Amino acid sequence: MTCGPPRRCGAVELSQPGGLASASVQAHIGLMVHLDKCLDSLRGLIADAHANGIQMAEKAIEEYLAATPPPAQKEGLQTVQQAVQTHRDAATGVHRSFADIVNDYIEEKMRAFE
């Protein structure tokens, strides 16, 4: 079976009720796009470890939170924090320090959920 335009695959209309792209699936995909964007930004910023990158990292986290419904924010932040921790554990020097600063910022945001 070959797929045609983005909203149709064979005889299945993807955006119709009962199609493959239900509202909950579309919402989940939307959240993942924002999470991936945040993680991509943070990965690059940790790799560069420039002092002015801290504000950019905070902005990436803030943009992710703004695009994420409150019920999903805590779990999303935990995912971001795990990714930052993984990069921190593999890093040395200024890269590790940068990841620590980003992690501290995430911790500050996490306290809002307590």
C-alpha positions as CSV (number, residue, x, y, z in Angstrom):
1,M,0.0,0.0,0.0
2,T,1.3,3.4,-0.9
3,C,0.5,6.6,1.0
4,G,-0.8,9.6,-0.7
5,P,-1.2,13.1,0.7
6,P,-0.4,13.6,4.4
7,R,-4.0,13.1,5.5
8,R,-4.7,10.0,3.6
9,C,-3.1,6.6,3.5
10,G,-4.7,4.2,1.1
11,A,-8.4,4.2,1.8
12,V,-8.0,5.5,5.4
13,E,-8.7,9.2,6.1
14,L,-6.3,9.9,8.9
15,S,-8.0,13.0,10.3
16,Q,-11.5,11.6,10.4
17,P,-13.0,9.9,13.6
18,G,-11.9,6.3,13.6
19,G,-8.9,7.2,11.4
20,L,-5.4,6.7,12.5
21,A,-4.9,10.2,13.9
22,S,-7.3,10.5,16.8
23,A,-7.3,13.7,18.8
24,S,-5.4,12.1,21.7
25,V,-2.8,10.8,19.4
26,Q,-2.4,14.1,17.6
27,A,-2.1,15.9,21.0
28,H,0.5,13.4,22.2
29,I,2.5,13.9,19.0
30,G,2.3,17.7,19.5
31,L,3.7,17.3,23.0
32,M,6.5,15.2,21.7
33,V,7.5,17.8,19.1
34,H,7.9,20.4,21.8
35,L,9.9,18.0,24.0
36,D,12.2,17.0,21.1
37,K,12.7,20.7,20.3
38,C,13.7,21.4,23.9
39,L,16.0,18.4,24.2
40,D,17.7,19.2,20.9
41,S,18.3,22.8,22.0
42,L,19.7,21.6,25.4
43,R,22.0,19.0,23.8
44,G,23.5,21.6,21.5
45,L,23.9,24.2,24.3
46,I,25.6,21.7,26.6
47,A,27.9,20.7,23.8
48,D,28.8,24.3,23.2
49,A,28.8,25.3,26.9
50,H,29.0,29.0,26.3
51,A,28.2,31.3,29.2
52,N,25.5,33.1,27.2
53,G,23.9,29.7,26.5
54,I,22.4,29.6,30.0
55,Q,19.7,32.1,29.1
56,M,19.0,30.1,25.9
57,A,18.7,26.9,27.9
58,E,16.3,28.6,30.3
59,K,14.3,29.9,27.3
60,A,14.1,26.4,25.8
61,I,12.7,25.0,29.1
62,E,10.3,27.9,29.4
63,E,9.1,27.5,25.8
64,Y,8.6,23.8,26.5
65,L,6.5,24.5,29.6
66,A,4.5,27.1,27.8
67,A,3.6,24.7,25.0
68,T,2.8,21.8,27.4
69,P,-0.5,21.5,29.3
70,P,0.0,21.7,33.1
71,P,-0.9,18.0,33.7
72,A,2.0,16.9,31.5
73,Q,4.6,19.5,32.6
74,K,6.0,17.6,35.6
75,E,6.5,14.4,33.7
76,G,8.0,16.3,30.8
77,L,10.4,18.1,33.0
78,Q,11.5,14.8,34.5
79,T,12.2,13.5,31.0
80,V,14.2,16.7,30.3
81,Q,16.1,16.4,33.6
82,Q,17.0,12.7,32.8
83,A,18.4,13.7,29.4
84,V,20.4,16.5,30.9
85,Q,21.7,14.2,33.6
86,T,22.8,11.7,31.0
87,H,24.7,14.4,29.1
88,R,26.2,15.7,32.4
89,D,27.4,12.2,33.4
90,A,29.3,11.9,30.0
91,A,30.6,15.5,30.1
92,T,33.7,17.0,31.7
93,G,34.9,20.5,32.5
94,V,32.8,23.4,31.4
95,H,30.3,21.1,29.7
96,R,29.6,19.3,33.0
97,S,29.3,22.7,34.8
98,F,26.9,23.9,32.2
99,A,24.7,20.8,32.5
100,D,24.8,21.3,36.3
101,I,23.5,24.8,35.9
102,V,20.7,23.6,33.6
103,N,19.8,20.9,36.0
104,D,19.6,23.4,38.9
105,Y,17.2,25.5,36.8
106,I,15.1,22.4,36.1
107,E,15.1,21.6,39.9
108,E,13.9,25.1,40.6
109,K,11.0,24.6,38.1
110,M,10.2,21.1,39.6
111,R,9.7,22.7,43.1
112,A,6.7,24.4,41.7
113,F,5.0,21.0,41.4
114,E,5.5,20.1,45.1
